[in-house]
Amino acid sequence: MHRDSTVMATLGGVRSTEQTQEFLHANLAHWDEHGYGLWIFRDKANDHFAGRGGLRQVAIGAKRENELAYALMLEF
């Protein structure tokens, strides 16, 4: 997902392996801190990764807000 320029066009752009690892670590830390976060979506028919979605806390300016986040692979 992070290497697909079409999917990532509105999500900050394509990410390197290191950036993807940082994203994953940050999201695992978010789960530990808040008890909620992003989930993986899988296509049950063929068990392929389809995308991600969930709730996460983000900073907008100086204020903390909850974001409904989602991203899907192009075929979904």
mmCIF file of the N, C-alpha and C atoms, coordinates in Angstrom:
data_MODEL
# 
_entry.id   MODEL 
# 
loop_
_atom_site.group_PDB 
_atom_site.id 
_atom_site.type_symbol 
_atom_site.label_atom_id 
_atom_site.label_alt_id 
_atom_site.label_comp_id 
_atom_site.label_asym_id 
_atom_site.label_entity_id 
_atom_site.label_seq_id 
_atom_site.pdbx_PDB_ins_code 
_atom_site.Cartn_x 
_atom_site.Cartn_y 
_atom_site.Cartn_z 
_atom_site.occupancy 
_atom_site.B_iso_or_equiv 
_atom_site.pdbx_formal_charge 
_atom_site.auth_seq_id 
_atom_site.auth_comp_id 
_atom_site.auth_asym_id 
_atom_site.auth_atom_id 
_atom_site.pdbx_PDB_model_num 
ATOM 1   N N  . MET A 1 1  ? 0.821   -1.183  0.000  1.00 0.00 ? 1  MET A N  1 
ATOM 2   C CA . MET A 1 1  ? 0.000   0.000   0.000  1.00 0.00 ? 1  MET A CA 1 
ATOM 3   C C  . MET A 1 1  ? 0.871   1.254   0.000  1.00 0.00 ? 1  MET A C  1 
ATOM 4   N N  . HIS A 1 2  ? 1.871   1.282   0.843  1.00 0.00 ? 2  HIS A N  1 
ATOM 5   C CA . HIS A 1 2  ? 2.694   2.478   0.997  1.00 0.00 ? 2  HIS A CA 1 
ATOM 6   C C  . HIS A 1 2  ? 3.576   2.763   -0.210 1.00 0.00 ? 2  HIS A C  1 
ATOM 7   N N  . ARG A 1 3  ? 3.695   1.808   -1.104 1.00 0.00 ? 3  ARG A N  1 
ATOM 8   C CA . ARG A 1 3  ? 4.513   2.011   -2.319 1.00 0.00 ? 3  ARG A CA 1 
ATOM 9   C C  . ARG A 1 3  ? 3.665   2.282   -3.555 1.00 0.00 ? 3  ARG A C  1 
ATOM 10  N N  . ASP A 1 4  ? 2.349   2.289   -3.384 1.00 0.00 ? 4  ASP A N  1 
ATOM 11  C CA . ASP A 1 4  ? 1.440   2.530   -4.509 1.00 0.00 ? 4  ASP A CA 1 
ATOM 12  C C  . ASP A 1 4  ? 1.130   4.020   -4.582 1.00 0.00 ? 4  ASP A C  1 
ATOM 13  N N  . SER A 1 5  ? 1.615   4.685   -5.616 1.00 0.00 ? 5  SER A N  1 
ATOM 14  C CA . SER A 1 5  ? 1.460   6.140   -5.722 1.00 0.00 ? 5  SER A CA 1 
ATOM 15  C C  . SER A 1 5  ? 0.005   6.580   -5.850 1.00 0.00 ? 5  SER A C  1 
ATOM 16  N N  . THR A 1 6  ? -0.839  5.745   -6.450 1.00 0.00 ? 6  THR A N  1 
ATOM 17  C CA . THR A 1 6  ? -2.263  6.097   -6.575 1.00 0.00 ? 6  THR A CA 1 
ATOM 18  C C  . THR A 1 6  ? -2.939  6.048   -5.212 1.00 0.00 ? 6  THR A C  1 
ATOM 19  N N  . VAL A 1 7  ? -2.717  4.983   -4.466 1.00 0.00 ? 7  VAL A N  1 
ATOM 20  C CA . VAL A 1 7  ? -3.309  4.846   -3.138 1.00 0.00 ? 7  VAL A CA 1 
ATOM 21  C C  . VAL A 1 7  ? -2.792  5.938   -2.205 1.00 0.00 ? 7  VAL A C  1 
ATOM 22  N N  . MET A 1 8  ? -1.510  6.226   -2.278 1.00 0.00 ? 8  MET A N  1 
ATOM 23  C CA . MET A 1 8  ? -0.881  7.156   -1.343 1.00 0.00 ? 8  MET A CA 1 
ATOM 24  C C  . MET A 1 8  ? -0.962  8.619   -1.763 1.00 0.00 ? 8  MET A C  1 
ATOM 25  N N  . ALA A 1 9  ? -1.613  8.892   -2.889 1.00 0.00 ? 9  ALA A N  1 
ATOM 26  C CA . ALA A 1 9  ? -1.685  10.267  -3.405 1.00 0.00 ? 9  ALA A CA 1 
ATOM 27  C C  . ALA A 1 9  ? -2.286  11.243  -2.398 1.00 0.00 ? 9  ALA A C  1 
ATOM 28  N N  . THR A 1 10 ? -3.241  10.803  -1.596 1.00 0.00 ? 10 THR A N  1 
ATOM 29  C CA . THR A 1 10 ? -3.863  11.691  -0.613 1.00 0.00 ? 10 THR A CA 1 
ATOM 30  C C  . THR A 1 10 ? -3.455  11.344  0.818  1.00 0.00 ? 10 THR A C  1 
ATOM 31  N N  . LEU A 1 11 ? -2.450  10.485  0.955  1.00 0.00 ? 11 LEU A N  1 
ATOM 32  C CA . LEU A 1 11 ? -2.015  10.031  2.280  1.00 0.00 ? 11 LEU A CA 1 
ATOM 33  C C  . LEU A 1 11 ? -0.564  10.397  2.568  1.00 0.00 ? 11 LEU A C  1 
ATOM 34  N N  . GLY A 1 12 ? -0.079  11.442  1.934  1.00 0.00 ? 12 GLY A N  1 
ATOM 35  C CA . GLY A 1 12 ? 1.274   11.904  2.207  1.00 0.00 ? 12 GLY A CA 1 
ATOM 36  C C  . GLY A 1 12 ? 2.337   11.412  1.245  1.00 0.00 ? 12 GLY A C  1 
ATOM 37  N N  . GLY A 1 13 ? 1.948   10.651  0.240  1.00 0.00 ? 13 GLY A N  1 
ATOM 38  C CA . GLY A 1 13 ? 2.903   10.185  -0.753 1.00 0.00 ? 13 GLY A CA 1 
ATOM 39  C C  . GLY A 1 13 ? 3.480   8.818   -0.430 1.00 0.00 ? 13 GLY A C  1 
ATOM 40  N N  . VAL A 1 14 ? 4.173   8.275   -1.390 1.00 0.00 ? 14 VAL A N  1 
ATOM 41  C CA . VAL A 1 14 ? 4.801   6.954   -1.280 1.00 0.00 ? 14 VAL A CA 1 
ATOM 42  C C  . VAL A 1 14 ? 5.794   6.966   -0.121 1.00 0.00 ? 14 VAL A C  1 
ATOM 43  N N  . ARG A 1 15 ? 5.841   5.866   0.621  1.00 0.00 ? 15 ARG A N  1 
ATOM 44  C CA . ARG A 1 15 ? 6.746   5.751   1.774  1.00 0.00 ? 15 ARG A CA 1 
ATOM 45  C C  . ARG A 1 15 ? 7.813   4.702   1.508  1.00 0.00 ? 15 ARG A C  1 
ATOM 46  N N  . SER A 1 16 ? 8.994   4.963   2.014  1.00 0.00 ? 16 SER A N  1 
ATOM 47  C CA . SER A 1 16 ? 10.092  3.998   1.939  1.00 0.00 ? 16 SER A CA 1 
ATOM 48  C C  . SER A 1 16 ? 9.845   2.877   2.954  1.00 0.00 ? 16 SER A C  1 
ATOM 49  N N  . THR A 1 17 ? 10.667  1.848   2.897  1.00 0.00 ? 17 THR A N  1 
ATOM 50  C CA . THR A 1 17 ? 10.571  0.758   3.864  1.00 0.00 ? 17 THR A CA 1 
ATOM 51  C C  . THR A 1 17 ? 10.740  1.293   5.280  1.00 0.00 ? 17 THR A C  1 
ATOM 52  N N  . GLU A 1 18 ? 11.710  2.181   5.470  1.00 0.00 ? 18 GLU A N  1 
ATOM 53  C CA . GLU A 1 18 ? 11.953  2.751   6.793  1.00 0.00 ? 18 GLU A CA 1 
ATOM 54  C C  . GLU A 1 18 ? 10.762  3.582   7.267  1.00 0.00 ? 18 GLU A C  1 
ATOM 55  N N  . GLN A 1 19 ? 10.165  4.369   6.387  1.00 0.00 ? 19 GLN A N  1 
ATOM 56  C CA . GLN A 1 19 ? 8.993   5.171   6.739  1.00 0.00 ? 19 GLN A CA 1 
ATOM 57  C C  . GLN A 1 19 ? 7.800   4.276   7.075  1.00 0.00 ? 19 GLN A C  1 
ATOM 58  N N  . THR A 1 20 ? 7.644   3.187   6.347  1.00 0.00 ? 20 THR A N  1 
ATOM 59  C CA . THR A 1 20 ? 6.564   2.240   6.624  1.00 0.00 ? 20 THR A CA 1 
ATOM 60  C C  . THR A 1 20 ? 6.767   1.599   7.985  1.00 0.00 ? 20 THR A C  1 
ATOM 61  N N  . GLN A 1 21 ? 7.996   1.217   8.313  1.00 0.00 ? 21 GLN A N  1 
ATOM 62  C CA . GLN A 1 21 ? 8.284   0.638   9.622  1.00 0.00 ? 21 GLN A CA 1 
ATOM 63  C C  . GLN A 1 21 ? 7.984   1.645   10.733 1.00 0.00 ? 21 GLN A C  1 
ATOM 64  N N  . GLU A 1 22 ? 8.343   2.903   10.542 1.00 0.00 ? 22 GLU A N  1 
ATOM 65  C CA . GLU A 1 22 ? 8.039   3.947   11.522 1.00 0.00 ? 22 GLU A CA 1 
ATOM 66  C C  . GLU A 1 22 ? 6.527   4.101   11.690 1.00 0.00 ? 22 GLU A C  1 
ATOM 67  N N  . PHE A 1 23 ? 5.787   4.078   10.575 1.00 0.00 ? 23 PHE A N  1 
ATOM 68  C CA . PHE A 1 23 ? 4.328   4.179   10.611 1.00 0.00 ? 23 PHE A CA 1 
ATOM 69  C C  . PHE A 1 23 ? 3.742   3.024   11.426 1.00 0.00 ? 23 PHE A C  1 
ATOM 70  N N  . LEU A 1 24 ? 4.214   1.810   11.166 1.00 0.00 ? 24 LEU A N  1 
ATOM 71  C CA . LEU A 1 24 ? 3.712   0.635   11.884 1.00 0.00 ? 24 LEU A CA 1 
ATOM 72  C C  . LEU A 1 24 ? 4.025   0.718   13.374 1.00 0.00 ? 24 LEU A C  1 
ATOM 73  N N  . HIS A 1 25 ? 5.243   1.110   13.723 1.00 0.00 ? 25 HIS A N  1 
ATOM 74  C CA . HIS A 1 25 ? 5.615   1.237   15.134 1.00 0.00 ? 25 HIS A CA 1 
ATOM 75  C C  . HIS A 1 25 ? 4.782   2.312   15.819 1.00 0.00 ? 25 HIS A C  1 
ATOM 76  N N  . ALA A 1 26 ? 4.557   3.433   15.146 1.00 0.00 ? 26 ALA A N  1 
ATOM 77  C CA . ALA A 1 26 ? 3.742   4.512   15.719 1.00 0.00 ? 26 ALA A CA 1 
ATOM 78  C C  . ALA A 1 26 ? 2.309   4.044   15.952 1.00 0.00 ? 26 ALA A C  1 
ATOM 79  N N  . ASN A 1 27 ? 1.767   3.269   15.022 1.00 0.00 ? 27 ASN A N  1 
ATOM 80  C CA . ASN A 1 27 ? 0.400   2.796   15.175 1.00 0.00 ? 27 ASN A CA 1 
ATOM 81  C C  . ASN A 1 27 ? 0.274   1.724   16.251 1.00 0.00 ? 27 ASN A C  1 
ATOM 82  N N  . LEU A 1 28 ? 1.287   0.897   16.426 1.00 0.00 ? 28 LEU A N  1 
ATOM 83  C CA . LEU A 1 28 ? 1.278   -0.059  17.536 1.00 0.00 ? 28 LEU A CA 1 
ATOM 84  C C  . LEU A 1 28 ? 1.371   0.681   18.869 1.00 0.00 ? 28 LEU A C  1 
ATOM 85  N N  . ALA A 1 29 ? 2.191   1.728   18.921 1.00 0.00 ? 29 ALA A N  1 
ATOM 86  C CA . ALA A 1 29 ? 2.295   2.537   20.140 1.00 0.00 ? 29 ALA A CA 1 
ATOM 87  C C  . ALA A 1 29 ? 0.968   3.237   20.433 1.00 0.00 ? 29 ALA A C  1 
ATOM 88  N N  . HIS A 1 30 ? 0.262   3.665   19.375 1.00 0.00 ? 30 HIS A N  1 
ATOM 89  C CA . HIS A 1 30 ? -1.049  4.293   19.548 1.00 0.00 ? 30 HIS A CA 1 
ATOM 90  C C  . HIS A 1 30 ? -2.004  3.314   20.219 1.00 0.00 ? 30 HIS A C  1 
ATOM 91  N N  . TRP A 1 31 ? -2.016  2.056   19.766 1.00 0.00 ? 31 TRP A N  1 
ATOM 92  C CA . TRP A 1 31 ? -2.857  1.021   20.384 1.00 0.00 ? 31 TRP A CA 1 
ATOM 93  C C  . TRP A 1 31 ? -2.520  0.882   21.868 1.00 0.00 ? 31 TRP A C  1 
ATOM 94  N N  . ASP A 1 32 ? -1.232  0.831   22.173 1.00 0.00 ? 32 ASP A N  1 
ATOM 95  C CA . ASP A 1 32 ? -0.800  0.671   23.565 1.00 0.00 ? 32 ASP A CA 1 
ATOM 96  C C  . ASP A 1 32 ? -1.259  1.850   24.423 1.00 0.00 ? 32 ASP A C  1 
ATOM 97  N N  . GLU A 1 33 ? -1.171  3.056   23.882 1.00 0.00 ? 33 GLU A N  1 
ATOM 98  C CA . GLU A 1 33 ? -1.519  4.254   24.645 1.00 0.00 ? 33 GLU A CA 1 
ATOM 99  C C  . GLU A 1 33 ? -3.024  4.472   24.779 1.00 0.00 ? 33 GLU A C  1 
ATOM 100 N N  . HIS A 1 34 ? -3.779  4.246   23.690 1.00 0.00 ? 34 HIS A N  1 
ATOM 101 C CA . HIS A 1 34 ? -5.193  4.612   23.664 1.00 0.00 ? 34 HIS A CA 1 
ATOM 102 C C  . HIS A 1 34 ? -6.163  3.425   23.705 1.00 0.00 ? 34 HIS A C  1 
ATOM 103 N N  . GLY A 1 35 ? -5.671  2.235   23.399 1.00 0.00 ? 35 GLY A N  1 
ATOM 104 C CA . GLY A 1 35 ? -6.545  1.065   23.393 1.00 0.00 ? 35 GLY A CA 1 
ATOM 105 C C  . GLY A 1 35 ? -7.378  0.924   22.131 1.00 0.00 ? 35 GLY A C  1 
ATOM 106 N N  . TYR A 1 36 ? -7.081  1.702   21.121 1.00 0.00 ? 36 TYR A N  1 
ATOM 107 C CA . TYR A 1 36 ? -7.753  1.606   19.821 1.00 0.00 ? 36 TYR A CA 1 
ATOM 108 C C  . TYR A 1 36 ? -6.803  2.119   18.752 1.00 0.00 ? 36 TYR A C  1 
ATOM 109 N N  . GLY A 1 37 ? -7.145  1.837   17.495 1.00 0.00 ? 37 GLY A N  1 
ATOM 110 C CA . GLY A 1 37 ? -6.277  2.262   16.405 1.00 0.00 ? 37 GLY A CA 1 
ATOM 111 C C  . GLY A 1 37 ? -6.738  1.708   15.075 1.00 0.00 ? 37 GLY A C  1 
ATOM 112 N N  . LEU A 1 38 ? -5.772  1.461   14.208 1.00 0.00 ? 38 LEU A N  1 
ATOM 113 C CA . LEU A 1 38 ? -6.065  0.983   12.862 1.00 0.00 ? 38 LEU A CA 1 
ATOM 114 C C  . LEU A 1 38 ? -6.113  -0.543  12.825 1.00 0.00 ? 38 LEU A C  1 
ATOM 115 N N  . TRP A 1 39 ? -7.018  -1.058  11.991 1.00 0.00 ? 39 TRP A N  1 
ATOM 116 C CA . TRP A 1 39 ? -7.166  -2.485  11.733 1.00 0.00 ? 39 TRP A CA 1 
ATOM 117 C C  . TRP A 1 39 ? -6.800  -2.757  10.281 1.00 0.00 ? 39 TRP A C  1 
ATOM 118 N N  . ILE A 1 40 ? -6.452  -3.995  10.000 1.00 0.00 ? 40 ILE A N  1 
ATOM 119 C CA . ILE A 1 40 ? -6.178  -4.428  8.633  1.00 0.00 ? 40 ILE A CA 1 
ATOM 120 C C  . ILE A 1 40 ? -7.452  -5.017  8.043  1.00 0.00 ? 40 ILE A C  1 
ATOM 121 N N  . PHE A 1 41 ? -7.745  -4.693  6.781  1.00 0.00 ? 41 PHE A N  1 
ATOM 122 C CA . PHE A 1 41 ? -8.843  -5.311  6.044  1.00 0.00 ? 41 PHE A CA 1 
ATOM 123 C C  . PHE A 1 41 ? -8.248  -6.367  5.130  1.00 0.00 ? 41 PHE A C  1 
ATOM 124 N N  . ARG A 1 42 ? -8.845  -7.564  5.128  1.00 0.00 ? 42 ARG A N  1 
ATOM 125 C CA . ARG A 1 42 ? -8.397  -8.634  4.241  1.00 0.00 ? 42 ARG A CA 1 
ATOM 126 C C  . ARG A 1 42 ? -9.561  -9.098  3.391  1.00 0.00 ? 42 ARG A C  1 
ATOM 127 N N  . ASP A 1 43 ? -9.276  -9.441  2.151  1.00 0.00 ? 43 ASP A N  1 
ATOM 128 C CA . ASP A 1 43 ? -10.251 -10.034 1.251  1.00 0.00 ? 43 ASP A CA 1 
ATOM 129 C C  . ASP A 1 43 ? -10.351 -11.517 1.625  1.00 0.00 ? 43 ASP A C  1 
ATOM 130 N N  . LYS A 1 44 ? -11.474 -11.917 2.236  1.00 0.00 ? 44 LYS A N  1 
ATOM 131 C CA . LYS A 1 44 ? -11.611 -13.284 2.730  1.00 0.00 ? 44 LYS A CA 1 
ATOM 132 C C  . LYS A 1 44 ? -11.576 -14.318 1.614  1.00 0.00 ? 44 LYS A C  1 
ATOM 133 N N  . ALA A 1 45 ? -11.975 -13.947 0.407  1.00 0.00 ? 45 ALA A N  1 
ATOM 134 C CA . ALA A 1 45 ? -12.014 -14.908 -0.699 1.00 0.00 ? 45 ALA A CA 1 
ATOM 135 C C  . ALA A 1 45 ? -10.622 -15.433 -1.046 1.00 0.00 ? 45 ALA A C  1 
ATOM 136 N N  . ASN A 1 46 ? -9.611  -14.569 -0.975 1.00 0.00 ? 46 ASN A N  1 
ATOM 137 C CA . ASN A 1 46 ? -8.259  -15.016 -1.328 1.00 0.00 ? 46 ASN A CA 1 
ATOM 138 C C  . ASN A 1 46 ? -7.215  -14.639 -0.285 1.00 0.00 ? 46 ASN A C  1 
ATOM 139 N N  . ASP A 1 47 ? -7.663  -14.131 0.870  1.00 0.00 ? 47 ASP A N  1 
ATOM 140 C CA . ASP A 1 47 ? -6.797  -13.778 1.998  1.00 0.00 ? 47 ASP A CA 1 
ATOM 141 C C  . ASP A 1 47 ? -5.719  -12.757 1.606  1.00 0.00 ? 47 ASP A C  1 
ATOM 142 N N  . HIS A 1 48 ? -6.064  -11.815 0.744  1.00 0.00 ? 48 HIS A N  1 
ATOM 143 C CA . HIS A 1 48 ? -5.131  -10.743 0.371  1.00 0.00 ? 48 HIS A CA 1 
ATOM 144 C C  . HIS A 1 48 ? -5.408  -9.489  1.178  1.00 0.00 ? 48 HIS A C  1 
ATOM 145 N N  . PHE A 1 49 ? -4.371  -8.723  1.409  1.00 0.00 ? 49 PHE A N  1 
ATOM 146 C CA . PHE A 1 49 ? -4.493  -7.435  2.069  1.00 0.00 ? 49 PHE A CA 1 
ATOM 147 C C  . PHE A 1 49 ? -5.366  -6.517  1.213  1.00 0.00 ? 49 PHE A C  1 
ATOM 148 N N  . ALA A 1 50 ? -6.397  -5.922  1.809  1.00 0.00 ? 50 ALA A N  1 
ATOM 149 C CA . ALA A 1 50 ? -7.306  -5.036  1.069  1.00 0.00 ? 50 ALA A CA 1 
ATOM 150 C C  . ALA A 1 50 ? -7.169  -3.580  1.490  1.00 0.00 ? 50 ALA A C  1 
ATOM 151 N N  . GLY A 1 51 ? -6.729  -3.351  2.727  1.00 0.00 ? 51 GLY A N  1 
ATOM 152 C CA . GLY A 1 51 ? -6.577  -1.978  3.191  1.00 0.00 ? 51 GLY A CA 1 
ATOM 153 C C  . GLY A 1 51 ? -6.511  -1.920  4.700  1.00 0.00 ? 51 GLY A C  1 
ATOM 154 N N  . ARG A 1 52 ? -6.786  -0.728  5.216  1.00 0.00 ? 52 ARG A N  1 
ATOM 155 C CA . ARG A 1 52 ? -6.755  -0.521  6.659  1.00 0.00 ? 52 ARG A CA 1 
ATOM 156 C C  . ARG A 1 52 ? -7.815  0.497   7.032  1.00 0.00 ? 52 ARG A C  1 
ATOM 157 N N  . GLY A 1 53 ? -8.201  0.503   8.287  1.00 0.00 ? 53 GLY A N  1 
ATOM 158 C CA . GLY A 1 53 ? -9.160  1.491   8.758  1.00 0.00 ? 53 GLY A CA 1 
ATOM 159 C C  . GLY A 1 53 ? -9.316  1.413   10.258 1.00 0.00 ? 53 GLY A C  1 
ATOM 160 N N  . GLY A 1 54 ? -9.876  2.458   10.826 1.00 0.00 ? 54 GLY A N  1 
ATOM 161 C CA . GLY A 1 54 ? -10.111 2.488   12.257 1.00 0.00 ? 54 GLY A CA 1 
ATOM 162 C C  . GLY A 1 54 ? -10.145 3.906   12.773 1.00 0.00 ? 54 GLY A C  1 
ATOM 163 N N  . LEU A 1 55 ? -9.989  4.023   14.068 1.00 0.00 ? 55 LEU A N  1 
ATOM 164 C CA . LEU A 1 55 ? -9.953  5.321   14.726 1.00 0.00 ? 55 LEU A CA 1 
ATOM 165 C C  . LEU A 1 55 ? -8.559  5.574   15.258 1.00 0.00 ? 55 LEU A C  1 
ATOM 166 N N  . ARG A 1 56 ? -8.145  6.819   15.187 1.00 0.00 ? 56 ARG A N  1 
ATOM 167 C CA . ARG A 1 56 ? -6.876  7.189   15.802 1.00 0.00 ? 56 ARG A CA 1 
ATOM 168 C C  . ARG A 1 56 ? -6.930  8.644   16.229 1.00 0.00 ? 56 ARG A C  1 
ATOM 169 N N  . GLN A 1 57 ? -6.153  8.941   17.238 1.00 0.00 ? 57 GLN A N  1 
ATOM 170 C CA . GLN A 1 57 ? -6.093  10.306  17.741 1.00 0.00 ? 57 GLN A CA 1 
ATOM 171 C C  . GLN A 1 57 ? -4.984  11.043  17.002 1.00 0.00 ? 57 GLN A C  1 
ATOM 172 N N  . VAL A 1 58 ? -5.318  12.235  16.511 1.00 0.00 ? 58 VAL A N  1 
ATOM 173 C CA . VAL A 1 58 ? -4.359  13.047  15.763 1.00 0.00 ? 58 VAL A CA 1 
ATOM 174 C C  . VAL A 1 58 ? -4.370  14.472  16.309 1.00 0.00 ? 58 VAL A C  1 
ATOM 175 N N  . ALA A 1 59 ? -3.292  15.192  16.058 1.00 0.00 ? 59 ALA A N  1 
ATOM 176 C CA . ALA A 1 59 ? -3.208  16.596  16.443 1.00 0.00 ? 59 ALA A CA 1 
ATOM 177 C C  . ALA A 1 59 ? -3.602  17.452  15.251 1.00 0.00 ? 59 ALA A C  1 
ATOM 178 N N  . ILE A 1 60 ? -4.556  18.329  15.466 1.00 0.00 ? 60 ILE A N  1 
ATOM 179 C CA . ILE A 1 60 ? -4.942  19.319  14.457 1.00 0.00 ? 60 ILE A CA 1 
ATOM 180 C C  . ILE A 1 60 ? -4.691  20.670  15.106 1.00 0.00 ? 60 ILE A C  1 
ATOM 181 N N  . GLY A 1 61 ? -3.593  21.282  14.687 1.00 0.00 ? 61 GLY A N  1 
ATOM 182 C CA . GLY A 1 61 ? -3.148  22.479  15.384 1.00 0.00 ? 61 GLY A CA 1 
ATOM 183 C C  . GLY A 1 61 ? -2.723  22.068  16.785 1.00 0.00 ? 61 GLY A C  1 
ATOM 184 N N  . ALA A 1 62 ? -3.236  22.751  17.789 1.00 0.00 ? 62 ALA A N  1 
ATOM 185 C CA . ALA A 1 62 ? -2.908  22.430  19.175 1.00 0.00 ? 62 ALA A CA 1 
ATOM 186 C C  . ALA A 1 62 ? -3.944  21.510  19.818 1.00 0.00 ? 62 ALA A C  1 
ATOM 187 N N  . LYS A 1 63 ? -4.934  21.106  19.059 1.00 0.00 ? 63 LYS A N  1 
ATOM 188 C CA . LYS A 1 63 ? -6.046  20.316  19.600 1.00 0.00 ? 63 LYS A CA 1 
ATOM 189 C C  . LYS A 1 63 ? -5.922  18.848  19.188 1.00 0.00 ? 63 LYS A C  1 
ATOM 190 N N  . ARG A 1 64 ? -6.252  17.930  20.109 1.00 0.00 ? 64 ARG A N  1 
ATOM 191 C CA . ARG A 1 64 ? -6.292  16.498  19.819 1.00 0.00 ? 64 ARG A CA 1 
ATOM 192 C C  . ARG A 1 64 ? -7.701  16.140  19.347 1.00 0.00 ? 64 ARG A C  1 
ATOM 193 N N  . GLU A 1 65 ? -7.783  15.412  18.247 1.00 0.00 ? 65 GLU A N  1 
ATOM 194 C CA . GLU A 1 65 ? -9.069  14.996  17.674 1.00 0.00 ? 65 GLU A CA 1 
ATOM 195 C C  . GLU A 1 65 ? -9.001  13.507  17.352 1.00 0.00 ? 65 GLU A C  1 
ATOM 196 N N  . ASN A 1 66 ? -10.164 12.873  17.304 1.00 0.00 ? 66 ASN A N  1 
ATOM 197 C CA . ASN A 1 66 ? -10.251 11.493  16.840 1.00 0.00 ? 66 ASN A CA 1 
ATOM 198 C C  . ASN A 1 66 ? -10.571 11.508  15.354 1.00 0.00 ? 66 ASN A C  1 
ATOM 199 N N  . GLU A 1 67 ? -9.825  10.721  14.601 1.00 0.00 ? 67 GLU A N  1 
ATOM 200 C CA . GLU A 1 67 ? -9.983  10.652  13.153 1.00 0.00 ? 67 GLU A CA 1 
ATOM 201 C C  . GLU A 1 67 ? -10.510 9.276   12.766 1.00 0.00 ? 67 GLU A C  1 
ATOM 202 N N  . LEU A 1 68 ? -11.496 9.245   11.877 1.00 0.00 ? 68 LEU A N  1 
ATOM 203 C CA . LEU A 1 68 ? -11.917 8.006   11.251 1.00 0.00 ? 68 LEU A CA 1 
ATOM 204 C C  . LEU A 1 68 ? -11.020 7.849   10.029 1.00 0.00 ? 68 LEU A C  1 
ATOM 205 N N  . ALA A 1 69 ? -10.133 6.886   10.077 1.00 0.00 ? 69 ALA A N  1 
ATOM 206 C CA . ALA A 1 69 ? -9.122  6.727   9.036  1.00 0.00 ? 69 ALA A CA 1 
ATOM 207 C C  . ALA A 1 69 ? -9.386  5.459   8.239  1.00 0.00 ? 69 ALA A C  1 
ATOM 208 N N  . TYR A 1 70 ? -9.174  5.537   6.934  1.00 0.00 ? 70 TYR A N  1 
ATOM 209 C CA . TYR A 1 70 ? -9.287  4.345   6.100  1.00 0.00 ? 70 TYR A CA 1 
ATOM 210 C C  . TYR A 1 70 ? -8.482  4.552   4.821  1.00 0.00 ? 70 TYR A C  1 
ATOM 211 N N  . ALA A 1 71 ? -8.020  3.457   4.273  1.00 0.00 ? 71 ALA A N  1 
ATOM 212 C CA . ALA A 1 71 ? -7.321  3.457   2.989  1.00 0.00 ? 71 ALA A CA 1 
ATOM 213 C C  . ALA A 1 71 ? -7.487  2.062   2.403  1.00 0.00 ? 71 ALA A C  1 
ATOM 214 N N  . LEU A 1 72 ? -7.788  2.005   1.124  1.00 0.00 ? 72 LEU A N  1 
ATOM 215 C CA . LEU A 1 72 ? -7.991  0.724   0.441  1.00 0.00 ? 72 LEU A CA 1 
ATOM 216 C C  . LEU A 1 72 ? -7.068  0.595   -0.754 1.00 0.00 ? 72 LEU A C  1 
ATOM 217 N N  . MET A 1 73 ? -6.663  -0.616  -1.029 1.00 0.00 ? 73 MET A N  1 
ATOM 218 C CA . MET A 1 73 ? -5.913  -0.884  -2.241 1.00 0.00 ? 73 MET A CA 1 
ATOM 219 C C  . MET A 1 73 ? -6.814  -0.572  -3.424 1.00 0.00 ? 73 MET A C  1 
ATOM 220 N N  . LEU A 1 74 ? -6.241  -0.195  -4.538 1.00 0.00 ? 74 LEU A N  1 
ATOM 221 C CA . LEU A 1 74 ? -6.985  0.270   -5.703 1.00 0.00 ? 74 LEU A CA 1 
ATOM 222 C C  . LEU A 1 74 ? -8.054  -0.712  -6.163 1.00 0.00 ? 74 LEU A C  1 
ATOM 223 N N  . GLU A 1 75 ? -7.789  -2.015  -6.136 1.00 0.00 ? 75 GLU A N  1 
ATOM 224 C CA . GLU A 1 75 ? -8.757  -2.991  -6.619 1.00 0.00 ? 75 GLU A CA 1 
ATOM 225 C C  . GLU A 1 75 ? -9.987  -3.125  -5.730 1.00 0.00 ? 75 GLU A C  1 
ATOM 226 N N  . PHE A 1 76 ? -9.939  -2.522  -4.520 1.00 0.00 ? 76 PHE A N  1 
ATOM 227 C CA . PHE A 1 76 ? -11.086 -2.573  -3.634 1.00 0.00 ? 76 PHE A CA 1 
ATOM 228 C C  . PHE A 1 76 ? -11.796 -1.237  -3.542 1.00 0.00 ? 76 PHE A C  1 
# 
